[in-house]
Amino acid sequence: MTAIDAFPLIPRDHLFGNPTRSQGKISPDGKWLSWLAPEGGVMNVWLAPRDDQSAAKVITHSEDRPIPQYLWAPDGKSILYIQDKGGDENYLLYRVDIETLAETTLTPFENTRVDVVGSSVAIKDKILIGLNNRDPQFHDVHLLDLNTGDLTLVLENDSYAGFMADDTLTLRMAMRQNEAGGTDYFRITDNVVEDEPFETTAMEDALTTSPAGYTTDGSVLYWLDSRDRNTAALFAQDTQTGERTLIAEDDKADIGGTIRNRQTGVVEAYSVNYLKSEWTALEPDLKASLDWLGEQLEGEYGISSRTDDNQTWIVWNDPLTASTATYIYDRKAETLTPFYKTRPELEGAPLQPMHPVEIESRDGLTLPSYLTLPAGSDREASGRSDAPVPMVLMVHGGPWARDSYGFSSIHQMLANRGYAVLSVNFRGSTGFGKDFLNAANKQWGLAMHDDLIDAVEWAIAEGIADKDKVAIMGGSYGGYATLAGLTFTPDTFACGVDIVGPSNLETLLSTIPPYWAPMVKIFHERMGNPDTEEGLALLKAASPLYKADKIVKPLLIAQGANDPRVKQAESDQIVGAMKEAGIPVTYVLYPDEGHGFAKPSNNIAFFAIAENFLAECIGGRAEPLGDVLEPSTAEIVEGASHVQGLAA
């Protein structure tokens, strides 16, 4: 019996099933509470009076896909939510009147994706939205009356990637990629875009510089800006004179989120997230509230919703080794009233702490990373396992995204099954300055992959990982990294799990969603331009498809048939190449999913297959499959015999 066997298996559905509640919010006037919770097994919006949660009622009626996101209308008369079909990411906007519970489709169009361009403190019954129903590449800006549903065209767009408005719902700025792969920012006057940009960035700053909104009087424009520096700092720019004032900076990480005054729009606090997220308050009353919360709560915490008078907050608290809890915080009374626990079924489960670590790459970069160890493997609580254990390298998507500190269902499941889990912010990850980000330019399958290999070698050298039992796993870019791991470095990993990962970078770039077209230069400049001989050669060299015959270790691939970002053909291609070369592969297809799996039944089924696949490859524990596939839509296209219990 090994140390892990002394700890119970955490049921898959406790980690990947519907949460009891999530996305708790409070109405602008403080009279109502809202949240997402299951109704008929599907996440829907619920509503209750603040003083009587027992009177809660479900106000939406999605019967198939969970509602992913909702918000209160600024006037507090309705709740707005978005929903797509089958994972196609064509999100439409819906409204539910909180008095009559009547539901309206505010954007009743086909093959259309809505973006919120602007909302207002002063004009509470209207918002600005972008719609690409005229041209799928470009979002035209409309003024939407939330209570009548009337749409008024404000600006017809034929070239811009985005817009920004002020508190009067007046368009002030348009953004467009320039030939260098950077961004040009244009002033808008009377809904006409000026010919020349008033600000511009080069490609090196394009992902680390962006406007962060106006104060409500329009006198100040905030920027997160990395120009002439490495990490993005917070600046305030006078909109009349153009003069800029530095508000905050950090040497290791970009300035991240801000807390703004509800009425004035002035920044009152900012966050920096290097290994952990830390807030700094600039306003005394806000500092007193954040300090008080820090004394009451252990672990990470943050604000998810506030009333218009800013006296009541909905606060979440992630203790990492227990269920995330949400509270109603009365600032004046200094009281925290329990609202709900997201997954109360995890109370008492053997959840493991996440350890922030810094790993050095072969060329001297510091890779901020996160390690979770199996229960019972670290008796000294040193952050290192007592003896080498099997390990899963969990690679994030993007790649222009990042891993962060906090509760992770995937980390907890894998650690509970007996694996160390390592998530690495490889070069190209966001939040750590532009030098770190740009070190990944045209390095897919090259230095970006070297960082992952360096992290594995670090874990082996530290005595954490058993070098013969290391798996690689990830979604989107992480799925690509999995395929790259098994093709470019076929002896490093014992197996791989690829979730919606691209196998052919040339076809990936030729099939991006049409609304990404205004930003296509970001891909060409950072990955390789398929329209040039040199760029095409780079993309082909970095594509695992062309090295599929190098795969010698077990591979599990999962794909959503409706994925608009990484088309099904990306998985079909490499599965076909492996079959042709006589290499075993297991391929799971979800006909009603897109870029990832939204339905809990599908998510649970996937992780059931994945944990049994990993158990067979690197020897951890697994909850038996049982009848987990029955409620899911999973189609086992290839290789059922390669996963224990799947053929049955």
Secondary structure, 3 states (H helix, E strand, C coil): CCHHHHCCCCCHHHHHCCCCCEEEEECCCCCEEEEEEEECCEEEEEEEECCCHHHCEECCCCCCCCCCEEEECCCCCEEEEEECCCCCCCCEEEEEECCCCCEEECCCCCCCCEEEEECCCCCCCEEEEEEEEEECCEEEEEEEECCCCCEEEEECCCCCCEEEECCCCCEEEEEEECCCCCEEEEEEECCEECCCCCEECCHHHCCCCEEEEECCCCCEEEEEECCCCCCCEEEEEECCCCCEEEEECCCCCCEEEEEECCCCCCEEEEEEECCCEEEEECCHHHHHHHHHHHHHCCCEEEEEEECCCCCEEEEEEECCCCCCEEEEEECCCCEEEEEEECCHHHCCCCCCCEEEEEEECCCCCEEEEEEECCCCCCCCCCCCCCCCEEEEEEECCCCCCCCCCCCCHHHHHHHHCCCEEEEECCCCCCCCCHHHHHCCCCCCCCHHHHHHHHHHHHHHHCCCEEEEEEEEEEECHHHHHHHHHHHHCCCCCCEEEEECCCCCHHHHHHCCCHHHHHHHHHHHHHHCCCCCHHHHHHHHHCCHHHHHHHCCCCEEEEEECCCCCCCHHHHHHHHHHHHHCCCCCEEEEECCCCCCCCCHHHHHHHHHHHHHHHHHHHCCCCCCCCCCCCCCCCEEEECHHHCCCCCC
